[in-house]
Amino acid sequence: MTIFVQTGLDNLYDYLKGRGYHVLNGSPTNAHDIYIYASSSYKGLYNEILNNDMYNTEMTNNVLMINAKGKTFNEIEEIINSRKYSRLFESEGFFLKYKMIVLDLDDTLLNNHLVVSEDNIKALKEAHESGTVITICSGRVSQSIVRVMKEIGLQTDKDYYISYNGAIINNGLNDKIFYKPIEGQILHDFIEIGRRYGVDIQLYRDNDTIVEKYTPRTKTYEIQSKIKATIVDDLMVYQDTIKLLYNCDDIQVLEQIQKQIQKKYQDKIHVFFSKPTYLEIINIEANKGLALAYLADYLQINQDEIIAVGDSMNDIYMIEYAGIGVAVQNAREEVKGIANYVTESTNHEHAVAEVINKFILNESI
């Protein structure tokens, strides 16, 4: 990372140099990642940038501009390390460019009625029209995500969705580009553990949710996912599953299961809560962050060109990976703690529209 400090900010230059950063000063004649300036008027620096050919090249689309005026050295360093967005030239229209936004569904993009609000749809369509790649990333089954994709209008080979908490990636035409299931004896071990603790066990194959007993919790899951469960006599007949979910109202029981599985199988799987009553298991090579990294490489999009928005523990993987990790206002405190930005709005108040307007469309909130 190269930081360019505007001439005249000598004390800041010395401070950052002393802290071990790669710092240059003077006139910006070399490609760099961050440009720190001090001005009460944007006009002078704006003209300087327009007259410098390097700012017309693609490699500088993501230069982070930090106005040092009124900020302490510590505050500036915090912005550098957290990669926080810095609005620049609000009247002139010079902004950072993010190429992809990745969105969790439940309690993030979906409101409390499990639908995408008109405000969110409007913002998504405008972002899509501007060339931004919209990616849905959810623990839901593929079929459930596809319905939301259709509602938003994301049905091309340039649109993507990550399902089953990172086990599968498809494009908008449902072509599969990534798949990491749970297979073999380890799956049977997890089924046996669930039976021993008396929790509901759900397997996933293709677009089917498979259970061996139907309970009120199963019915609630069907309502939320809008997918009818398939009831079978014995889950042990299956040799693979996209993911496994333990469904139980007793959170302490699920926590005991999580500890047991982590102790014995931590090098083979990821086990985490997607909701307080849902404990999920997926392949060690699949989570929301790993799937997002695979998709970014597939699309040749840099990590710093990605925004990821979520609310729950399973979203931490992608929030930590993205250039800008966003937690919605109703997110768990652990998620807010690792995010670069926390929205002012909840999922029921169009939080996704807030993020898109602020970071992609660059409109006032």
DRENDO-1510 file (C-alpha; in Angstrom, 1 decimal, always signed):
<recs>
REC; n; res; u; v; w
REC; 1; MET; +0.0; +0.0; +0.0 .
REC; 2; THR; +1.4; +3.4; -1.1 .
REC; 3; ILE; +0.2; +6.6; +0.6 .
REC; 4; PHE; +0.7; +10.0; -1.0 .
REC; 5; VAL; +0.7; +13.0; +1.3 .
REC; 6; GLN; +0.1; +16.4; -0.1 .
REC; 7; THR; +2.9; +19.0; +0.1 .
REC; 8; GLY; +2.6; +21.0; +3.3 .
REC; 9; LEU; +1.5; +18.1; +5.6 .
REC; 10; ASP; +5.1; +17.5; +6.7 .
REC; 11; ASN; +4.3; +16.5; +10.3 .
REC; 12; LEU; +1.7; +14.0; +9.1 .
REC; 13; TYR; +4.2; +12.6; +6.5 .
REC; 14; ASP; +6.8; +12.1; +9.3 .
REC; 15; TYR; +4.2; +10.5; +11.6 .
REC; 16; LEU; +3.1; +8.0; +9.0 .
REC; 17; LYS; +6.7; +7.3; +7.9 .
REC; 18; GLY; +7.6; +6.7; +11.6 .
REC; 19; ARG; +4.7; +4.3; +11.9 .
REC; 20; GLY; +6.1; +2.1; +9.1 .
REC; 21; TYR; +3.8; +3.1; +6.2 .
REC; 22; HIS; +5.1; +3.4; +2.6 .
REC; 23; VAL; +4.7; +7.2; +2.3 .
REC; 24; LEU; +5.5; +9.6; -0.6 .
REC; 25; ASN; +5.0; +13.4; -0.7 .
REC; 26; GLY; +5.1; +16.2; -3.2 .
REC; 27; SER; +3.2; +16.1; -6.4 .
REC; 28; PRO; +1.3; +12.8; -7.1 .
REC; 29; THR; +3.3; +11.4; -10.1 .
REC; 30; ASN; +3.2; +7.7; -9.1 .
REC; 31; ALA; +0.3; +5.3; -8.8 .
REC; 32; HIS; -0.8; +5.0; -5.2 .
REC; 33; ASP; -3.6; +3.7; -3.1 .
REC; 34; ILE; -4.3; +6.6; -0.7 .
REC; 35; TYR; -4.0; +10.3; -1.2 .
REC; 36; ILE; -4.1; +12.6; +1.8 .
REC; 37; TYR; -4.8; +16.3; +1.3 .
REC; 38; ALA; -5.8; +19.3; +3.4 .
REC; 39; SER; -8.1; +21.9; +1.9 .
REC; 40; SER; -11.2; +23.8; +2.9 .
REC; 41; SER; -12.0; +24.1; -0.8 .
REC; 42; TYR; -12.1; +21.0; -3.1 .
REC; 43; LYS; -11.6; +23.1; -6.2 .
REC; 44; GLY; -7.8; +23.4; -6.1 .
REC; 45; LEU; -7.2; +19.7; -5.6 .
REC; 46; TYR; -9.9; +18.8; -8.1 .
REC; 47; ASN; -8.1; +20.8; -10.8 .
REC; 48; GLU; -4.8; +19.2; -9.8 .
REC; 49; ILE; -6.3; +15.8; -10.3 .
REC; 50; LEU; -8.0; +16.6; -13.6 .
REC; 51; ASN; -4.7; +17.9; -15.0 .
REC; 52; ASN; -2.8; +14.7; -13.9 .
REC; 53; ASP; -3.0; +12.0; -16.5 .
REC; 54; MET; -2.6; +9.2; -14.0 .
REC; 55; TYR; -6.1; +9.8; -12.6 .
REC; 56; ASN; -7.5; +8.9; -16.0 .
REC; 57; THR; -6.2; +5.3; -15.8 .
REC; 58; GLU; -8.2; +2.4; -14.6 .
REC; 59; MET; -5.7; +1.5; -11.8 .
REC; 60; THR; -6.6; +4.6; -9.9 .
REC; 61; ASN; -10.4; +4.2; -9.8 .
REC; 62; ASN; -10.1; +3.1; -6.2 .
REC; 63; VAL; -7.7; +5.7; -4.8 .
REC; 64; LEU; -8.9; +6.5; -1.3 .
REC; 65; MET; -9.0; +10.3; -0.7 .
REC; 66; ILE; -8.7; +11.4; +2.9 .
REC; 67; ASN; -9.2; +15.1; +3.8 .
REC; 68; ALA; -6.8; +15.7; +6.7 .
REC; 69; LYS; -8.4; +19.0; +7.7 .
REC; 70; GLY; -9.8; +18.7; +11.2 .
REC; 71; LYS; -8.6; +15.2; +11.8 .
REC; 72; THR; -6.0; +13.9; +14.3 .
REC; 73; PHE; -3.1; +11.7; +13.2 .
REC; 74; ASN; -4.8; +8.8; +15.0 .
REC; 75; GLU; -8.1; +9.4; +13.2 .
REC; 76; ILE; -6.4; +9.5; +9.8 .
REC; 77; GLU; -4.5; +6.2; +10.6 .
REC; 78; GLU; -7.8; +4.6; +11.7 .
REC; 79; ILE; -9.3; +5.5; +8.3 .
REC; 80; ILE; -6.3; +4.0; +6.5 .
REC; 81; ASN; -6.4; +0.7; +8.4 .
REC; 82; SER; -10.1; +0.2; +8.3 .
REC; 83; ARG; -10.4; +1.3; +4.7 .
REC; 84; LYS; -13.3; +3.5; +5.5 .
REC; 85; TYR; -15.0; +5.3; +2.6 .
REC; 86; SER; -14.1; +9.0; +2.3 .
REC; 87; ARG; -16.5; +11.2; +0.3 .
REC; 88; LEU; -14.6; +13.6; -1.9 .
REC; 89; PHE; -15.7; +16.3; -4.3 .
REC; 90; GLU; -19.4; +16.0; -3.5 .
REC; 91; SER; -20.2; +18.7; -6.0 .
REC; 92; GLU; -17.8; +17.7; -8.7 .
REC; 93; GLY; -18.6; +13.9; -8.7 .
REC; 94; PHE; -15.2; +12.3; -8.1 .
REC; 95; PHE; -15.8; +9.1; -6.1 .
REC; 96; LEU; -14.4; +5.7; -5.3 .
REC; 97; LYS; -15.7; +3.0; -7.6 .
REC; 98; TYR; -16.9; -0.3; -6.2 .
REC; 99; LYS; -17.5; -3.1; -8.8 .
REC; 100; MET; -19.5; -5.5; -6.7 .
REC; 101; ILE; -22.0; -5.5; -3.8 .
REC; 102; VAL; -22.8; -8.7; -2.0 .
REC; 103; LEU; -26.0; -8.9; +0.0 .
REC; 104; ASP; -27.3; -11.3; +2.6 .
REC; 105; LEU; -31.0; -11.9; +2.4 .
REC; 106; ASP; -32.7; -12.5; +5.8 .
REC; 107; ASP; -32.6; -9.5; +8.1 .
REC; 108; THR; -30.5; -7.6; +5.6 .
REC; 109; LEU; -32.0; -7.2; +2.1 .
REC; 110; LEU; -35.4; -8.6; +3.1 .
REC; 111; ASN; -37.5; -6.6; +5.5 .
REC; 112; ASN; -39.4; -8.0; +8.4 .
REC; 113; HIS; -42.2; -9.2; +6.1 .
REC; 114; LEU; -39.6; -11.2; +4.1 .
REC; 115; VAL; -39.9; -9.0; +1.0 .
REC; 116; VAL; -37.5; -6.6; -0.8 .
REC; 117; SER; -38.8; -3.0; -0.3 .
REC; 118; GLU; -39.4; -0.7; -3.2 .
REC; 119; ASP; -36.6; +1.6; -2.0 .
REC; 120; ASN; -34.2; -1.3; -2.0 .
REC; 121; ILE; -35.3; -2.5; -5.5 .
REC; 122; LYS; -35.0; +1.0; -6.9 .
REC; 123; ALA; -31.4; +1.4; -5.6 .
REC; 124; LEU; -30.4; -2.1; -6.7 .
REC; 125; LYS; -31.7; -1.5; -10.3 .
REC; 126; GLU; -29.8; +1.8; -10.5 .
REC; 127; ALA; -26.6; +0.2; -9.2 .
REC; 128; HIS; -27.1; -2.6; -11.7 .
REC; 129; GLU; -27.6; -0.2; -14.6 .
REC; 130; SER; -24.4; +1.6; -13.5 .
REC; 131; GLY; -22.5; -1.6; -14.1 .
REC; 132; THR; -22.2; -2.9; -10.5 .
REC; 133; VAL; -22.3; -6.6; -10.1 .
REC; 134; ILE; -25.1; -7.5; -7.7 .
REC; 135; THR; -24.5; -10.8; -5.8 .
REC; 136; ILE; -26.9; -12.4; -3.3 .
REC; 137; CYS; -25.2; -14.4; -0.7 .
REC; 138; SER; -27.4; -16.4; +1.7 .
REC; 139; GLY; -27.7; -19.6; +3.7 .
REC; 140; ARG; -31.0; -20.3; +1.8 .
REC; 141; VAL; -31.4; -23.0; -0.8 .
REC; 142; SER; -30.9; -21.9; -4.4 .
REC; 143; GLN; -34.5; -22.0; -5.3 .
REC; 144; SER; -35.5; -19.6; -2.6 .
REC; 145; ILE; -32.8; -17.1; -3.7 .
REC; 146; VAL; -33.8; -17.4; -7.3 .
REC; 147; ARG; -37.2; -16.1; -6.5 .
REC; 148; VAL; -35.7; -13.0; -5.0 .
REC; 149; MET; -33.4; -12.6; -8.0 .
REC; 150; LYS; -36.4; -12.7; -10.3 .
REC; 151; GLU; -38.2; -10.1; -8.2 .
REC; 152; ILE; -35.2; -7.7; -8.5 .
REC; 153; GLY; -34.6; -8.5; -12.2 .
REC; 154; LEU; -31.2; -10.3; -11.8 .
REC; 155; GLN; -31.5; -13.1; -14.4 .
REC; 156; THR; -28.4; -12.8; -16.7 .
REC; 157; ASP; -25.1; -14.6; -16.8 .
REC; 158; LYS; -23.6; -11.4; -15.3 .
REC; 159; ASP; -25.6; -11.7; -12.1 .
REC; 160; TYR; -24.6; -14.2; -9.4 .
REC; 161; TYR; -25.9; -15.8; -6.2 .
REC; 162; ILE; -24.1; -17.7; -3.5 .
REC; 163; SER; -26.4; -20.2; -1.7 .
REC; 164; TYR; -26.2; -22.6; +1.2 .
REC; 165; ASN; -23.8; -20.2; +3.1 .
REC; 166; GLY; -21.1; -20.5; +0.5 .
REC; 167; ALA; -21.4; -24.1; -0.7 .
REC; 168; ILE; -22.7; -23.2; -4.2 .
REC; 169; ILE; -22.2; -20.3; -6.6 .
REC; 170; ASN; -24.5; -19.9; -9.6 .
REC; 171; ASN; -25.0; -17.1; -12.2 .
REC; 172; GLY; -28.4; -15.6; -13.0 .
REC; 173; LEU; -29.0; -18.3; -15.6 .
REC; 174; ASN; -28.5; -21.0; -12.9 .
REC; 175; ASP; -25.2; -22.2; -14.3 .
REC; 176; LYS; -23.1; -23.7; -11.4 .
REC; 177; ILE; -19.6; -22.4; -11.1 .
REC; 178; PHE; -18.7; -23.6; -7.6 .
REC; 179; TYR; -19.8; -26.6; -5.5 .
REC; 180; LYS; -18.5; -27.9; -2.1 .
REC; 181; PRO; -20.7; -30.5; -0.4 .
REC; 182; ILE; -20.4; -32.6; +2.8 .
REC; 183; GLU; -19.8; -36.3; +1.8 .
REC; 184; GLY; -19.4; -39.8; +3.2 .
REC; 185; GLN; -19.0; -41.0; +6.8 .
REC; 186; ILE; -18.7; -37.5; +8.3 .
REC; 187; LEU; -22.2; -36.8; +7.1 .
REC; 188; HIS; -23.5; -39.9; +8.9 .
REC; 189; ASP; -21.6; -38.8; +12.1 .
REC; 190; PHE; -23.4; -35.5; +12.1 .
REC; 191; ILE; -26.8; -37.2; +11.6 .
REC; 192; GLU; -26.1; -39.4; +14.5 .
REC; 193; ILE; -25.1; -36.5; +16.7 .
REC; 194; GLY; -28.3; -34.7; +15.9 .
REC; 195; ARG; -30.4; -37.7; +16.7 .
REC; 196; ARG; -28.6; -38.2; +20.0 .
REC; 197; TYR; -29.4; -34.6; +21.1 .
REC; 198; GLY; -33.0; -34.8; +19.8 .
REC; 199; VAL; -32.8; -31.8; +17.4 .
REC; 200; ASP; -34.4; -31.5; +14.0 .
REC; 201; ILE; -31.9; -32.4; +11.2 .
REC; 202; GLN; -32.2; -30.9; +7.7 .
REC; 203; LEU; -30.2; -32.1; +4.7 .
REC; 204; TYR; -30.1; -30.3; +1.4 .
REC; 205; ARG; -29.8; -31.8; -2.1 .
REC; 206; ASP; -30.5; -29.9; -5.3 .
REC; 207; ASN; -33.4; -27.7; -4.3 .
REC; 208; ASP; -34.8; -30.0; -1.7 .
REC; 209; THR; -34.9; -29.7; +2.1 .
REC; 210; ILE; -34.9; -33.2; +3.5 .
REC; 211; VAL; -36.1; -34.2; +7.0 .
REC; 212; GLU; -37.0; -37.4; +8.7 .
REC; 213; LYS; -39.5; -35.9; +11.1 .
REC; 214; TYR; -41.9; -33.0; +10.6 .
REC; 215; THR; -42.2; -30.6; +13.5 .
REC; 216; PRO; -43.6; -27.1; +14.1 .
REC; 217; ARG; -40.0; -25.8; +13.6 .
REC; 218; THR; -40.0; -27.5; +10.2 .
REC; 219; LYS; -43.2; -25.7; +9.3 .
REC; 220; THR; -41.8; -22.3; +10.4 .
REC; 221; TYR; -38.7; -23.0; +8.2 .
REC; 222; GLU; -41.0; -23.8; +5.2 .
REC; 223; ILE; -42.8; -20.5; +5.7 .
REC; 224; GLN; -39.6; -18.5; +5.9 .
REC; 225; SER; -37.9; -20.2; +2.9 .
REC; 226; LYS; -41.0; -20.8; +0.9 .
REC; 227; ILE; -39.7; -24.3; +0.2 .
REC; 228; LYS; -41.7; -27.4; +1.1 .
REC; 229; ALA; -39.7; -30.0; +3.1 .
REC; 230; THR; -39.4; -33.6; +1.8 .
REC; 231; ILE; -40.0; -36.1; +4.5 .
REC; 232; VAL; -38.1; -39.4; +4.4 .
REC; 233; ASP; -37.8; -42.5; +6.6 .
REC; 234; ASP; -34.0; -42.4; +7.1 .
REC; 235; LEU; -31.5; -39.7; +6.4 .
REC; 236; MET; -28.7; -42.2; +6.6 .
REC; 237; VAL; -29.5; -43.4; +3.0 .
REC; 238; TYR; -27.9; -40.2; +1.7 .
REC; 239; GLN; -24.2; -40.0; +1.0 .
REC; 240; ASP; -23.9; -36.3; +0.5 .
REC; 241; THR; -25.6; -33.0; +1.3 .
REC; 242; ILE; -24.9; -29.4; +0.4 .
REC; 243; LYS; -25.1; -28.4; +4.0 .
REC; 244; LEU; -26.6; -29.8; +7.2 .
REC; 245; LEU; -28.8; -27.7; +9.6 .
REC; 246; TYR; -29.7; -28.4; +13.2 .
REC; 247; ASN; -33.0; -26.7; +14.0 .
REC; 248; CYS; -33.8; -26.4; +17.7 .
REC; 249; ASP; -35.5; -23.8; +20.1 .
REC; 250; ASP; -33.0; -24.7; +22.9 .
REC; 251; ILE; -30.0; -22.6; +22.1 .
REC; 252; GLN; -27.9; -24.2; +24.8 .
REC; 253; VAL; -28.3; -27.6; +23.2 .
REC; 254; LEU; -27.2; -26.2; +19.9 .
REC; 255; GLU; -24.1; -24.6; +21.6 .
REC; 256; GLN; -23.2; -28.0; +23.1 .
REC; 257; ILE; -23.4; -29.6; +19.7 .
REC; 258; GLN; -21.3; -26.9; +18.2 .
REC; 259; LYS; -18.6; -27.4; +20.8 .
REC; 260; GLN; -18.6; -31.1; +20.3 .
REC; 261; ILE; -18.3; -30.8; +16.5 .
REC; 262; GLN; -15.6; -28.1; +16.6 .
REC; 263; LYS; -13.5; -30.2; +19.0 .
REC; 264; LYS; -13.5; -33.3; +16.7 .
REC; 265; TYR; -14.1; -32.0; +13.2 .
REC; 266; GLN; -12.7; -28.4; +13.1 .
REC; 267; ASP; -10.2; -29.2; +10.3 .
REC; 268; LYS; -13.0; -30.7; +8.1 .
REC; 269; ILE; -16.0; -28.4; +8.4 .
REC; 270; HIS; -17.3; -24.9; +9.4 .
REC; 271; VAL; -20.0; -25.0; +12.1 .
REC; 272; PHE; -21.8; -21.7; +12.9 .
REC; 273; PHE; -25.1; -20.1; +13.8 .
REC; 274; SER; -27.0; -18.5; +10.9 .
REC; 275; LYS; -29.9; -17.7; +13.3 .
REC; 276; PRO; -30.1; -18.2; +17.0 .
REC; 277; THR; -32.0; -21.4; +16.5 .
REC; 278; TYR; -30.2; -22.6; +13.4 .
REC; 279; LEU; -26.8; -24.3; +13.7 .
REC; 280; GLU; -25.3; -25.1; +10.3 .
REC; 281; ILE; -22.4; -27.2; +9.0 .
REC; 282; ILE; -20.7; -26.8; +5.6 .
REC; 283; ASN; -17.6; -28.0; +3.9 .
REC; 284; ILE; -14.3; -26.6; +5.3 .
REC; 285; GLU; -13.7; -25.2; +1.8 .
REC; 286; ALA; -17.0; -23.3; +1.7 .
REC; 287; ASN; -18.3; -20.3; +3.6 .
REC; 288; LYS; -19.5; -16.9; +2.5 .
REC; 289; GLY; -16.0; -15.4; +2.6 .
REC; 290; LEU; -14.3; -18.3; +0.7 .
REC; 291; ALA; -17.1; -18.3; -1.9 .
REC; 292; LEU; -16.9; -14.6; -2.3 .
REC; 293; ALA; -13.1; -14.8; -2.8 .
REC; 294; TYR; -13.6; -17.5; -5.4 .
REC; 295; LEU; -16.2; -15.4; -7.3 .
REC; 296; ALA; -14.0; -12.3; -7.1 .
REC; 297; ASP; -11.1; -14.2; -8.6 .
REC; 298; TYR; -13.5; -15.7; -11.3 .
REC; 299; LEU; -14.7; -12.2; -12.2 .
REC; 300; GLN; -11.2; -10.6; -11.8 .
REC; 301; ILE; -12.5; -8.1; -9.3 .
REC; 302; ASN; -10.2; -6.9; -6.6 .
REC; 303; GLN; -11.0; -7.4; -2.9 .
REC; 304; ASP; -11.0; -3.6; -2.3 .
REC; 305; GLU; -13.6; -3.2; -5.0 .
REC; 306; ILE; -16.2; -5.2; -3.1 .
REC; 307; ILE; -18.9; -4.2; -0.6 .
REC; 308; ALA; -20.5; -6.9; +1.5 .
REC; 309; VAL; -23.6; -6.3; +3.7 .
REC; 310; GLY; -24.9; -8.6; +6.4 .
REC; 311; ASP; -26.3; -9.0; +9.9 .
REC; 312; SER; -25.4; -12.4; +11.4 .
REC; 313; MET; -22.5; -14.5; +12.4 .
REC; 314; ASN; -22.3; -16.4; +9.1 .
REC; 315; ASP; -21.9; -13.0; +7.4 .
REC; 316; ILE; -18.6; -12.3; +9.2 .
REC; 317; TYR; -16.6; -14.3; +6.7 .
REC; 318; MET; -17.7; -12.1; +3.8 .
REC; 319; ILE; -17.7; -8.8; +5.7 .
REC; 320; GLU; -14.1; -9.4; +6.8 .
REC; 321; TYR; -13.1; -10.2; +3.2 .
REC; 322; ALA; -14.7; -7.3; +1.4 .
REC; 323; GLY; -13.0; -3.9; +0.9 .
REC; 324; ILE; -16.0; -2.3; +2.7 .
REC; 325; GLY; -17.7; -4.6; +5.2 .
REC; 326; VAL; -21.1; -3.3; +6.2 .
REC; 327; ALA; -23.3; -4.3; +9.1 .
REC; 328; VAL; -27.0; -3.2; +9.1 .
REC; 329; GLN; -28.2; -1.4; +12.2 .
REC; 330; ASN; -30.1; -4.5; +13.4 .
REC; 331; ALA; -27.0; -6.8; +13.1 .
REC; 332; ARG; -25.6; -8.7; +16.0 .
REC; 333; GLU; -23.1; -6.7; +18.0 .
REC; 334; GLU; -20.3; -9.1; +17.1 .
REC; 335; VAL; -20.9; -8.3; +13.4 .
REC; 336; LYS; -21.0; -4.5; +14.0 .
REC; 337; GLY; -17.7; -4.8; +15.8 .
REC; 338; ILE; -15.8; -6.1; +12.8 .
REC; 339; ALA; -17.6; -4.0; +10.1 .
REC; 340; ASN; -16.1; -0.9; +8.5 .
REC; 341; TYR; -19.5; +0.8; +8.4 .
REC; 342; VAL; -22.8; +0.3; +10.3 .
REC; 343; THR; -25.9; +1.6; +8.6 .
REC; 344; GLU; -28.2; +4.1; +10.3 .
REC; 345; SER; -31.2; +2.1; +8.9 .
REC; 346; THR; -32.4; -1.4; +9.8 .
REC; 347; ASN; -33.3; -4.0; +7.3 .
REC; 348; HIS; -36.9; -2.9; +7.7 .
REC; 349; GLU; -35.9; +0.7; +6.9 .
REC; 350; HIS; -34.2; +0.0; +3.5 .
REC; 351; ALA; -30.6; -0.4; +4.9 .
REC; 352; VAL; -29.4; -1.8; +1.5 .
REC; 353; ALA; -30.6; +1.4; -0.3 .
REC; 354; GLU; -28.7; +3.4; +2.2 .
REC; 355; VAL; -25.5; +1.5; +1.4 .
REC; 356; ILE; -26.0; +1.7; -2.4 .
REC; 357; ASN; -26.8; +5.4; -2.3 .
REC; 358; LYS; -23.8; +6.2; -0.1 .
REC; 359; PHE; -21.1; +4.1; -1.6 .
REC; 360; ILE; -22.1; +3.3; -5.2 .
REC; 361; LEU; -24.6; +6.0; -6.4 .
REC; 362; ASN; -22.9; +8.6; -4.2 .
REC; 363; GLU; -26.2; +10.3; -3.3 .
REC; 364; SER; -26.9; +12.2; -0.1 .
REC; 365; ILE; -28.6; +10.0; +2.5 .
</recs>
